[in-house]
């Protein structure tokens, strides 16, 4: 099998080290002849060494825009800067604020930082939980003024009214898929991502399968949030974490234990892959 693991809310609790059982799951699967890859929305600079040290055959990063397999970069696709600025101009026009991710890091609007700090994340929103922890710890995020403006992998966003996001769709949804992360009924902010069509995690899985000469039916994917939707839709076996949002559980073949209860390890064991 080729096993694809999301990071936040799947392989690790957001911004925490992988547990011994999570690491053991990766190592035992590889010892048994399976390939194991990360499949994450994070860009490469945000994947910490303690995660990589678990040992992987490759990484699908930036939600599918950057792929490394067996030490070889097989895809690195940036949205040209003209497109980045167009996205930002449109989002800002409707009161939606942004975070840009490029090969060097993440860069956030001041207004987005304020909203993230004030936000109370839904328990299933691992992306917002991670962003809050990043701001609290000072890890990773830089002010937008430091963005080099040489293209980016992805644009993330946050706003105070879902209708503000809807207003941007006629201008962008022909080129981007909108991912809205889970929110509570009393939420005061809403966050998500613009993911280029043809550059999502599912497409990343297809490219990895082509590299190995394998079929998608031989893949197993684990995820917890809405940016894992295409990944689970493409997988031969789709596994939603116990802490995943309801929409993801509905399309999954299996639901395992939560990330806090080492769901990846226990499900791989049940599947007799470890």
Rosetta silent file (secondary structure, phi, psi, omega in degrees, C-alpha in Angstrom):
SEQUENCE: XXXXXXXXXXXXXXXXXXXXXXXXXXXXXXXXXXXXXXXXXXXXXXXXXXXXXXXXXXXXXXXXXXXXXXXXXXXXXXXXXXXXXXXXXXXXXXXXXXXXXXXXXXXXXXXXXXXXXXXXXXXXXXXXXXXXXXXXXXXXXXXXXXXXXXXXXXXXXXXXXXXXXXXXXXXXXXXXXXXXXXXXXXXXXXXXXXXXXXXXXXXXXXXXXXXXXXXXXXXXXXXXXXXXXXXXXXXXXXXXXXXXXXXXXXXXXXXXXXXXXXXXXXXXXXXXXX
SCORE:     score description
SCORE:     0.000 S_00000001
   1 L     0.000  158.665  168.254    0.000    0.000    0.000 S_00000001
   2 E  -112.691  117.731 -173.310    0.873    3.674   -0.267 S_00000001
   3 E  -105.209  128.172 -179.908   -0.243    5.371    2.947 S_00000001
   4 E  -114.462  127.589 -177.650   -0.879    9.121    3.080 S_00000001
   5 E  -120.684  120.823  165.499   -1.054   10.919    6.443 S_00000001
   6 L   -63.302  161.656  179.714   -2.235   14.446    7.091 S_00000001
   7 L   -95.214  -73.838 -170.300   -0.262   16.076    9.925 S_00000001
   8 E   -69.248  121.435 -179.440   -2.368   18.369   12.121 S_00000001
   9 L    84.266   -0.141 -178.421   -5.212   16.536   13.800 S_00000001
  10 L  -128.404  -69.523  177.235   -4.134   13.245   12.181 S_00000001
  11 L   -79.389  -35.736  177.463   -0.482   12.291   12.672 S_00000001
  12 E  -136.601  154.687  162.631   -0.013   14.801   15.509 S_00000001
  13 L   -63.285  137.558 -174.925   -2.053   17.036   17.747 S_00000001
  14 L   -48.095  124.554  178.139   -1.504   20.491   16.174 S_00000001
  15 L    63.443   18.344  172.349    2.034   21.734   16.919 S_00000001
  16 L  -108.252  161.540  178.961    2.794   18.843   19.263 S_00000001
  17 L   -71.188  150.205  174.806    5.404   16.134   18.767 S_00000001
  18 L   -63.736  145.324  179.080    4.265   12.809   17.313 S_00000001
  19 L   -75.102  162.348  176.564    3.578   10.189   19.961 S_00000001
  20 H   -55.693  -38.183 -179.732    5.722    7.042   20.204 S_00000001
  21 H   -70.218  -33.967  176.565    2.861    4.989   18.725 S_00000001
  22 H   -63.785  -44.019  178.358    2.475    7.387   15.775 S_00000001
  23 H   -65.432  -41.465  179.792    6.177    7.032   14.998 S_00000001
  24 H   -62.519  -36.982  179.176    6.009    3.269   15.453 S_00000001
  25 H   -59.894  -44.562 -179.905    3.110    3.083   12.991 S_00000001
  26 H   -65.073  -47.315 -175.172    5.197    4.763   10.272 S_00000001
  27 H   -66.924  -41.692 -179.442    8.286    2.672   10.909 S_00000001
  28 H   -68.512  -38.764  178.866    6.478   -0.667   11.094 S_00000001
  29 H   -61.535  -43.204  179.776    4.476    0.050    7.943 S_00000001
  30 H   -68.079  -38.670  176.976    7.659    0.811    6.029 S_00000001
  31 H   -60.585  -29.752 -179.753    9.376   -2.292    7.467 S_00000001
  32 L   -86.501    7.055  173.314    6.443   -4.295    6.075 S_00000001
  33 L    95.088    2.180  177.855    7.096   -2.938    2.582 S_00000001
  34 L   -86.342  154.828  172.126    4.485   -0.177    2.427 S_00000001
  35 E   -94.520  139.702  179.807    5.267    3.398    1.388 S_00000001
  36 E  -129.715  124.821 -179.227    4.280    6.124    3.863 S_00000001
  37 E  -128.545  146.736  167.310    4.038    9.809    2.919 S_00000001
  38 E   -74.869  146.010  175.995    2.906   12.955    4.638 S_00000001
  39 E  -139.264   94.658 -163.820    0.064   14.710    2.815 S_00000001
  40 L  -131.066  156.184  171.386   -0.321   18.108    4.422 S_00000001
  41 L   -78.821  -16.753 -179.487   -1.461   21.662    3.916 S_00000001
  42 L   -65.985  147.948  169.237    1.756   22.845    5.578 S_00000001
  43 L   -84.240  166.475 -172.354    4.585   24.121    3.398 S_00000001
  44 H   -57.095  -42.052 -179.362    7.987   22.475    3.814 S_00000001
  45 H   -61.551  -20.313 -177.458    9.478   25.065    6.231 S_00000001
  46 H   -94.152    1.997  176.308    6.596   24.411    8.630 S_00000001
  47 L   -92.846  109.756 -171.514    7.152   20.647    8.834 S_00000001
  48 L   -73.259  158.471 -176.553    9.250   20.257   11.954 S_00000001
  49 H   -63.192  -34.674 -178.698   12.211   17.926   12.265 S_00000001
  50 H   -65.626  -25.282  174.189   10.556   15.815   14.972 S_00000001
  51 H   -76.982  -47.853 -177.936    7.857   14.915   12.434 S_00000001
  52 H   -63.065  -30.933 -178.066   10.285   14.176    9.606 S_00000001
  53 L   -67.698  -12.446  174.362   12.430   12.032   11.897 S_00000001
  54 L   -63.100  -26.099  176.668    9.605    9.505   12.079 S_00000001
  55 L    93.734  108.499 -179.661   10.856    8.515    8.629 S_00000001
  56 L  -131.128  156.031  176.829    8.768    8.970    5.472 S_00000001
  57 L   -83.374  -11.476  178.648    9.143    8.005    1.831 S_00000001
  58 E   174.264 -179.776 -178.021    8.018   11.461    0.768 S_00000001
  59 E  -141.192  127.678  164.644    5.889   14.524    1.385 S_00000001
  60 E   -99.549  107.533 -173.616    2.920   16.018   -0.410 S_00000001
  61 E  -111.486  171.100  176.622    3.102   19.561    0.975 S_00000001
  62 H    51.272   41.138  177.115    1.230   22.848    0.513 S_00000001
  63 H    57.801   27.956  175.596   -2.015   20.944   -0.149 S_00000001
  64 H   111.922   -5.136 -175.981   -0.542   19.335   -3.265 S_00000001
  65 L   -86.801  -13.790  178.396    1.556   22.129   -4.784 S_00000001
  66 E  -136.987  125.866 -177.101    4.932   20.737   -3.662 S_00000001
  67 E  -133.163  129.914  173.746    5.800   17.034   -3.765 S_00000001
  68 E  -124.321  129.734  179.498    8.985   15.210   -2.779 S_00000001
  69 E  -132.549  128.301  178.806    9.329   11.441   -3.197 S_00000001
  70 L    52.377   38.672  178.109   12.396    9.391   -2.289 S_00000001
  71 L    80.753    1.244 -178.071   14.397   12.610   -1.925 S_00000001
  72 E  -110.688  131.902  174.790   13.407   13.908   -5.376 S_00000001
  73 E   -78.870  114.102 -178.915   11.231   16.978   -5.960 S_00000001
  74 E  -102.933  -10.056  174.499    8.656   15.820   -8.516 S_00000001
  75 E  -156.969  133.895  171.456    6.446   18.927   -8.388 S_00000001
  76 E  -146.747  100.301 -171.445    6.918   22.511   -7.253 S_00000001
  77 L  -125.013  111.519  178.690    4.151   24.763   -8.546 S_00000001
  78 L   -97.755  142.010  167.681    3.679   28.342   -7.362 S_00000001
  79 E   -70.519  123.824 -179.474    0.721   30.553   -8.151 S_00000001
  80 L   -55.408  150.921 -174.586    2.306   33.496  -10.017 S_00000001
  81 H   -57.441  -33.737  177.293    2.485   36.716   -8.012 S_00000001
  82 H   -57.807  -41.076  178.566   -0.072   38.383  -10.263 S_00000001
  83 H   -70.096  -37.278  177.225   -2.567   35.727   -9.191 S_00000001
  84 H   -60.648  -48.056 -178.082   -1.623   36.069   -5.524 S_00000001
  85 H   -66.464  -34.871  176.428   -2.225   39.809   -5.598 S_00000001
  86 H   -62.148  -45.464  177.649   -5.504   39.350   -7.444 S_00000001
  87 H   -58.775  -47.215 -178.574   -6.702   36.967   -4.716 S_00000001
  88 H   -63.625  -42.642 -179.948   -5.667   39.349   -1.971 S_00000001
  89 H   -60.594  -43.662 -178.822   -7.268   42.350   -3.648 S_00000001
  90 H   -68.244  -45.481  179.700  -10.574   40.527   -4.064 S_00000001
  91 H   -62.352  -45.900  179.868  -10.575   39.081   -0.541 S_00000001
  92 H   -62.536  -35.247 -179.204   -9.664   42.414    1.044 S_00000001
  93 H   -57.609  -30.537 -176.616  -12.378   44.162   -0.963 S_00000001
  94 L  -109.336   19.658  175.299  -14.990   42.125    0.898 S_00000001
  95 L    75.089   27.910  177.400  -13.426   42.246    4.371 S_00000001
  96 L  -110.288  131.473 -173.207  -11.673   38.864    4.178 S_00000001
  97 E  -110.099  161.065 -160.264   -8.071   38.750    5.436 S_00000001
  98 E  -128.805  158.261  167.215   -5.204   36.557    4.306 S_00000001
  99 E  -131.851  129.804 -178.299   -2.179   34.422    5.042 S_00000001
 100 E  -105.294  137.728  177.413    0.257   33.694    2.207 S_00000001
 101 E  -121.549  122.833  179.648    2.410   30.555    2.086 S_00000001
 102 E  -125.812 -173.761 -177.267    5.504   30.417   -0.127 S_00000001
 103 L   -64.084  -13.472 -173.734    8.667   28.242   -0.215 S_00000001
 104 L  -107.308  -20.097 -178.406   10.205   30.208    2.655 S_00000001
 105 E   168.482 -158.249  179.875    7.393   30.626    5.183 S_00000001
 106 E  -125.760  143.279 -174.096    3.992   32.100    6.042 S_00000001
 107 E  -136.078  126.819 -168.909    3.016   35.759    6.000 S_00000001
 108 E  -120.761  138.049  169.211   -0.099   37.123    7.638 S_00000001
 109 L   -56.317  145.863  174.964   -2.203   40.281    7.373 S_00000001
 110 H   -60.618  -39.262 -178.984   -2.271   42.263   10.622 S_00000001
 111 H   -65.929  -36.614  177.690   -6.084   42.093   10.517 S_00000001
 112 H   -66.215  -41.012  178.687   -5.964   38.311   10.159 S_00000001
 113 H   -57.959  -43.266  179.784   -3.642   38.048   13.136 S_00000001
 114 H   -61.895  -43.025 -179.173   -6.125   40.003   15.259 S_00000001
 115 H   -68.262  -39.250  179.369   -9.032   37.765   14.214 S_00000001
 116 H   -64.689  -41.574  179.833   -7.072   34.563   14.803 S_00000001
 117 H   -62.283  -35.948 -177.708   -6.068   35.694   18.288 S_00000001
 118 H   -82.250  -19.686 -171.996   -9.715   36.425   19.153 S_00000001
 119 L   -67.144  146.085  172.104  -11.131   33.272   17.564 S_00000001
 120 L  -112.428  102.007 -171.674  -12.463   30.380   19.620 S_00000001
 121 L   -68.087  143.210  165.163  -11.867   27.328   17.394 S_00000001
 122 L   -60.901  145.647 -175.816  -14.340   24.537   16.948 S_00000001
 123 L   -62.238  -21.439  179.531  -12.759   21.369   18.410 S_00000001
 124 L   -92.018    0.156 -176.097  -12.684   19.838   14.887 S_00000001
 125 L   -95.952   78.750 -176.135  -10.909   22.827   13.326 S_00000001
 126 H   -65.857  -27.014  179.833   -7.298   21.673   13.553 S_00000001
 127 H   -66.574  -46.341 -179.860   -6.159   24.403   11.127 S_00000001
 128 H   -70.271  -37.060  175.663   -7.375   27.250   13.323 S_00000001
 129 H   -58.060  -44.944  179.812   -6.103   25.512   16.454 S_00000001
 130 H   -64.858  -43.498 -179.889   -2.658   25.300   14.840 S_00000001
 131 H   -60.224  -41.402  178.478   -2.723   28.951   13.701 S_00000001
 132 H   -63.323  -42.095  179.469   -3.563   30.107   17.217 S_00000001
 133 H   -65.017  -37.639  178.536   -0.724   28.023   18.669 S_00000001
 134 H   -61.410  -42.860  178.852    1.677   29.416   16.055 S_00000001
 135 H   -67.852  -40.571 -178.040    0.823   32.971   17.084 S_00000001
 136 H   -66.347  -34.268 -176.631    1.012   32.151   20.796 S_00000001
 137 H   -96.089  -12.964 -177.710    4.425   30.494   20.460 S_00000001
 138 L    77.260   17.758 -177.839    5.833   32.777   17.758 S_00000001
 139 L   -89.156  124.959  163.579    6.550   29.802   15.492 S_00000001
 140 L    88.329  -46.640 -170.211    6.523   30.209   11.754 S_00000001
 141 E   -84.617  134.341  177.249    4.315   33.182   10.995 S_00000001
 142 E  -120.184  159.472  176.974    5.829   36.455    9.773 S_00000001
 143 E   -66.145  150.463 -177.361    4.208   39.817    8.961 S_00000001
 144 H   -57.309  -29.809 -178.938    3.006   40.261    5.391 S_00000001
 145 H   -58.528  -21.535 -179.234    5.577   43.035    4.873 S_00000001
 146 H   -90.727   -2.477  178.835    8.296   40.350    4.766 S_00000001
 147 L   -67.472  130.212 -172.656    6.634   38.412    1.941 S_00000001
 148 L   -76.585  -11.767  179.081    8.993   38.418   -1.069 S_00000001
 149 L    57.911   49.872  177.657    6.171   38.639   -3.647 S_00000001
 150 L  -124.542   27.982 -178.925    7.592   35.953   -5.897 S_00000001
 151 L    99.047  158.269 -176.333    4.565   33.683   -6.004 S_00000001
 152 E  -146.805  158.262  177.202    2.935   31.444   -3.412 S_00000001
 153 L   -78.518  -38.598 -165.842    1.561   27.961   -2.984 S_00000001
 154 E  -156.215  150.723  174.168   -1.610   28.840   -1.171 S_00000001
 155 E  -120.433  120.465  173.999   -3.780   31.639    0.227 S_00000001
 156 E  -100.721  159.331 -175.824   -5.576   31.058    3.526 S_00000001
 157 E  -146.364  163.808  174.027   -8.267   33.401    4.800 S_00000001
 158 E  -149.703  147.555  177.597  -10.425   34.415    7.756 S_00000001
 159 E  -153.515  176.730 -177.749  -13.442   36.712    8.076 S_00000001
 160 L  -103.841   -4.388 -177.417  -16.281   37.584   10.430 S_00000001
 161 L  -145.198  123.684  179.822  -19.200   36.809    8.089 S_00000001
 162 H   -59.399  -30.373  179.882  -19.605   33.787    5.816 S_00000001
 163 H   -64.785  -26.644  176.939  -21.460   35.968    3.322 S_00000001
 164 H   -65.137  -37.143  176.540  -18.259   37.959    2.774 S_00000001
 165 H   -67.922  -42.638  179.891  -16.618   34.782    1.477 S_00000001
 166 H   -57.694  -35.603 -178.689  -19.624   34.020   -0.748 S_00000001
 167 H   -66.059  -24.392 -179.478  -19.272   37.435   -2.379 S_00000001
 168 H   -83.788  -19.129 -171.506  -15.755   36.571   -3.551 S_00000001
 169 H   -61.325  -42.038  179.714  -16.693   33.270   -5.189 S_00000001
 170 H   -58.292  -21.655 -177.240  -17.993   34.618   -8.536 S_00000001
 171 H   -94.015  -16.183 -172.763  -14.561   36.192   -9.034 S_00000001
 172 H  -131.751  -20.274 -169.708  -12.365   33.256   -8.025 S_00000001
 173 L   -72.401   -7.286  173.288  -14.163   29.902   -7.948 S_00000001
 174 L   -72.668  -20.667 -177.453  -13.439   29.197  -11.624 S_00000001
 175 L  -116.780  -15.681 -174.754   -9.766   28.756  -10.642 S_00000001
 176 E  -131.584  143.870  166.910   -9.873   27.848   -6.947 S_00000001
 177 E   -89.225  134.667  176.751  -11.643   25.391   -4.689 S_00000001
 178 E   -92.740  125.700  175.021  -12.889   26.988   -1.483 S_00000001
 179 E  -112.496  117.090  177.033  -12.249   25.003    1.684 S_00000001
 180 E  -106.102  124.167 -177.397  -14.177   26.236    4.732 S_00000001
 181 L   -82.522  158.595 -174.086  -13.040   24.702    8.008 S_00000001
 182 L   -57.439  145.571  178.715  -15.515   23.601   10.712 S_00000001
 183 L  -143.084  152.736 -179.662  -17.111   26.283   12.863 S_00000001
 184 L   -79.885  158.759  178.950  -19.480   26.328   15.830 S_00000001
 185 L   -56.973  -30.467 -179.420  -23.064   27.677   15.558 S_00000001
 186 L  -100.931   21.953 -177.814  -22.043   30.698   17.637 S_00000001
 187 L   -61.369  144.411  176.719  -18.742   31.287   15.758 S_00000001
 188 L  -109.776   -1.430  175.358  -17.613   34.888   15.337 S_00000001
 189 L  -148.791  156.064 -174.881  -14.990   34.083   12.709 S_00000001
 190 E  -136.595  130.876 -176.915  -14.668   31.678    9.789 S_00000001
 191 E  -126.214  156.719 -179.427  -11.451   30.415    8.241 S_00000001
 192 E  -170.227 -163.509 -175.783  -10.505   28.483    5.156 S_00000001
 193 E  -142.285  148.638  167.000   -8.197   28.126    2.161 S_00000001
 194 E  -100.362  117.415 -179.088   -8.117   28.818   -1.545 S_00000001
 195 E  -116.611  123.554 -177.013   -6.678   25.728   -3.227 S_00000001
 196 E   -59.240  137.689  176.242   -5.903   25.864   -6.925 S_00000001
 197 L   -63.727  134.110 -176.847   -7.880   23.485   -9.071 S_00000001
 198 L    86.636    0.043 -178.309   -5.643   20.636  -10.161 S_00000001
 199 L  -132.373   41.324 -179.696   -3.272   21.219   -7.220 S_00000001
 200 L  -102.586 -178.853 -177.037   -5.047   19.580   -4.287 S_00000001
 201 H   -64.803  -34.442  177.873   -4.064   16.652   -2.069 S_00000001
 202 H   -63.964  -43.213  176.555   -5.950   14.183   -4.254 S_00000001
 203 H   -63.536  -36.328  176.869   -4.022   15.304   -7.328 S_00000001
 204 H   -61.941  -40.690  176.817   -0.853   14.989   -5.257 S_00000001
 205 H   -61.271  -42.253  179.462   -1.719   11.381   -4.472 S_00000001
 206 H   -60.715  -40.516  179.987   -2.209   10.672   -8.182 S_00000001
 207 H   -66.866  -37.919  177.698    1.246   12.084   -8.968 S_00000001
 208 H   -65.839  -42.982  177.985    2.837    9.942   -6.261 S_00000001
 209 H   -60.856  -40.718  178.297    1.074    6.847   -7.603 S_00000001
 210 H   -62.555  -38.718  178.850    2.331    7.663  -11.102 S_00000001
 211 H   -60.003  -43.500 -177.140    5.882    7.953   -9.713 S_00000001
 212 H   -87.450   -5.189 -175.233    5.653    4.471   -8.183 S_00000001
 213 L    67.568   32.969 -177.248    3.672    2.970  -11.070 S_00000001
 214 L  -109.023  172.648 -179.900    0.881    2.193   -8.603 S_00000001
 215 L  -110.269  149.791  178.713   -2.889    2.547   -8.698 S_00000001
 216 H   -60.133  -24.519  178.910   -5.039    4.751   -6.463 S_00000001
 217 H   -65.006  -17.560  179.954   -6.869    1.600   -5.359 S_00000001
 218 H   -94.255   14.292 -178.638   -3.662    0.689   -3.498 S_00000001
 219 E  -104.613  151.965  172.932   -3.710    3.848   -1.373 S_00000001
 220 E  -128.869  129.359 -177.887   -4.827    4.458    2.192 S_00000001
 221 E  -126.972  136.785  177.645   -5.403    8.045    3.358 S_00000001
 222 E  -116.361  131.803  178.188   -5.959    9.439    6.855 S_00000001
 223 E  -154.316  171.454 -178.031   -7.349   12.950    7.435 S_00000001
 224 L  -136.525  -17.562 -173.403   -9.400   15.119    9.755 S_00000001
 225 L  -126.729  174.291 -171.555  -10.312   18.428    8.077 S_00000001
 226 H   -67.872  -19.563  174.692  -11.988   19.725    4.942 S_00000001
 227 H   -78.230    1.317  172.107   -8.699   20.259    3.110 S_00000001
 228 H   -97.783    1.027 -173.461   -8.404   16.453    3.260 S_00000001
 229 H   -59.703  -48.570 -179.505  -11.649   15.975    1.347 S_00000001
 230 H   -66.034  -33.759  178.625  -10.064   15.425   -2.085 S_00000001
 231 H   -62.758  -48.098 -179.435   -7.450   13.147   -0.528 S_00000001
 232 H   -69.317  -33.836 -179.883  -10.073   10.877    1.021 S_00000001
 233 H   -65.596  -30.730 -178.252  -12.222   10.996   -2.117 S_00000001
 234 H   -86.612  -20.021 -169.000   -9.292    9.665   -4.194 S_00000001
 235 L   -72.078  147.085  171.546   -8.064    7.021   -1.761 S_00000001
 236 L   -61.833  -42.518  173.151   -8.567    3.312   -2.164 S_00000001
 237 E  -129.218  119.468 -177.385   -9.350    3.263    1.556 S_00000001
 238 E  -104.408  125.666 -177.684  -10.347    6.555    3.183 S_00000001
 239 E  -120.923  122.338  174.139   -9.987    6.876    6.956 S_00000001
 240 E   -97.253  139.596  177.251  -11.365    9.809    8.943 S_00000001
 241 L   -70.245  156.233  177.129   -9.988   10.468   12.392 S_00000001
 242 L   -60.841  -25.767  178.696  -12.311   10.283   15.371 S_00000001
 243 L   -91.948    6.598 -177.927  -11.769   14.018   15.814 S_00000001
 244 L   -70.198  161.009  175.796  -12.591   14.755   12.143 S_00000001
 245 L   -70.469  156.952 -175.990  -15.437   17.010   11.084 S_00000001
 246 H   -59.866  -37.676 -178.694  -18.757   15.346   10.282 S_00000001
 247 H   -61.493  -36.297 -179.250  -18.548   16.077    6.554 S_00000001
 248 H   -73.799  -38.336  179.167  -15.295   14.119    6.285 S_00000001
 249 H   -62.307  -32.079 -177.848  -16.637   11.168    8.272 S_00000001
 250 H   -65.990  -31.599 -177.769  -19.557   10.928    5.849 S_00000001
 251 H   -96.772   -4.598 -176.854  -17.279   10.250    2.846 S_00000001
 252 L   -80.402  151.491  172.731  -14.802    8.011    4.696 S_00000001
 253 L   -78.773  -31.254 -178.283  -14.743    4.220    4.462 S_00000001
 254 E  -139.717  153.397  171.238  -13.619    3.977    8.072 S_00000001
 255 E  -123.889  122.624 -177.399  -13.518    6.171   11.182 S_00000001
 256 L  -103.849 -173.285  176.816  -10.697    5.430   13.605 S_00000001
 257 L   -63.544  167.972  179.299   -9.818    6.701   17.049 S_00000001
 258 L   -71.603  167.685  177.130   -8.910   10.363   17.521 S_00000001
 259 H   -61.096  -36.093  179.341   -5.398   11.722   17.085 S_00000001
 260 H   -65.624  -22.671 -179.145   -5.103   11.930   20.880 S_00000001
 261 H  -106.659   21.271  175.006   -5.811    8.188   21.043 S_00000001
 262 L    57.780   50.255 -177.627   -3.317    7.263   18.283 S_00000001
 263 H   -59.678  -36.647 -179.583   -5.966    6.480   15.700 S_00000001
 264 H   -61.129  -47.584 -179.672   -3.456    6.025   12.854 S_00000001
 265 H   -58.832  -50.438 -174.066   -1.582    3.296   14.738 S_00000001
 266 H   -68.111  -35.313  179.430   -4.696    1.384   15.763 S_00000001
 267 H   -72.059  -41.154  176.884   -6.328    1.538   12.334 S_00000001
 268 H   -61.819  -34.346  177.674   -3.191    0.383   10.510 S_00000001
 269 H   -68.567  -42.744  177.739   -3.021   -2.502   12.975 S_00000001
 270 H   -62.627  -34.779  179.149   -6.661   -3.432   12.334 S_00000001
 271 L   -78.683   -2.497  179.973   -5.956   -3.318    8.597 S_00000001
 272 L    60.804   32.501  173.614   -3.005   -5.673    9.224 S_00000001
 273 L   -91.254  -18.625  171.520   -0.596   -3.254    7.559 S_00000001
 274 L  -130.688    0.000    0.000    1.479   -3.218   10.743 S_00000001
